[in-house]
Amino acid sequence: MDKNNGTFGIIIGGIVAVVAAIFIFSGGELGGKKTVESDRDLPPVQETNKR
């Protein structure tokens, strides 16, 4: 029984390692790479009136 649990752990660990490697090599973005091409890609900035 203990031998089966060790094999299961090795398989799960291998799957986690492969998924982590894919995540790292893809640039850390799961939904695609986000790039900023111009100021329009940035969120709006709230302006304050300084006197």
N, C-alpha and C positions, 0 to 999 in steps of 0.2 A: 504494500500500500504506500509506503513512504517513497519508493522508487517512482511510482506513478505521479505522485505530487511533485517530485523534483523535475521530472520530464515536463509536466504541465507548466511549471514555473519558468523553465528554460524557454519553452515555446512562447509564452506570454511576454517574457523579457525580450526575446528577439523581435517580436512584433512591435513592442513599444520602442525599441531601439531603431527599427527601420522607419517607423512613423516620425520619430524625433529627427532622424537624419533628413528625411524628405522635407520636414518643416524648416529645418535650418538651411538647407541648400536652396529652398524656394524663396529665401529672403525673409522668412518669418511671417509671411502674409498667407493666411489660409484662403482668402477670397480673391487672390490675385495681387499683383504688385501695385501699390499706390504711388503714383509719381505726381509731383507738382510741376506743371508746365507753365503756369502764369499765375498772376494774382487772383484771377477768377476762381481758381481751384481751392483757394484758402477760405476759411470761414470768415464771416464779417466780424469786424472789430468795433466794439463800442467806443465811441469817442467821448471824452470828458472835456468840459470847458475849463481851461486853466486861465486864471487871471493874474 
